[in-house]
Amino acid sequence: MYHAGPTNSGKTYTALQAMRGAASGVYCGPLRLLAMEVYDTCNADGLYCNLITGAACAGSLWVPCRAALLSQL
């Protein structure tokens, strides 16, 4: 799913709700800090995921990362 919209319109919230409801998913954010926040929040909620920062990473069904790294998955 691709979700676009103006600033402060709930894009991240909607995307994360969709990811949480799926069997697996990838959240691609525009900033590393936002990907880290998603990673921390998901893991704290029991949705255990990996954070892709440019290094190889495997073994998780959910992956928050920067959009620039999507091609490395």
N, C-alpha and C positions, 0 to 999 in steps of 0.2 A: 504494500500500500504506500502510495506517495501522498503526503499531506502538506499542502502549501496554504499560506494565508498571511495576513498582516501580523505585525508584531503584537504580542500579548493577546492572541486570539484563541489560545488553548491548543495549539498544534502539538506541543510536547505531551501534554496531558492525554489528549486523544490518541496519539501514537502509542503511548505506554499502556493505556487501557487495552488497545487492540493487541499489543504484543503479549500482555499478561493473559489474554483470553485465548491465545493461539498455542498450538503444541510446541512451536519453536519460533524464533524471530530474531531479527537484526534491527537495532535502533541506530540510525546514522544521524548524528547531530553535526551542526556546523562548527562546534568548538570542542576541544579536548576536555575542558573543564565541565561542560554539560554532559559529555559521555561519562566522565568520572562520577558525576552526581547521579546519573541514571544507574550506573554500576553499583554504587553504594546503596542507593534506595532499593533497587531490586534485590540485592543480596540480603539486606536487612529485613525485607519482607518475605524471605524464603524462596525467592525466584533466583536460584544460584546461576550466575553467568560469568563469562570471561570478559575482560576488557582488552580490546585490541589497541595497542599503542604504536604499532609498527613492528613489534617482535612477533614471532610465530606463536600461535595460541590455538589450542584445540580441546575438544572434549566437552563443550557446553552447547545446549540447545538455544540459549539466548545470548546475544552478543551486542553490547553497546559499543559503538566506535565512532570516529570522525568520518564524515562522508568521504573524505579524500582516501580513506583506507579500504573502502568497500571492495575494490578490485583485488585486494589481497586475501579475501576470504575464500 
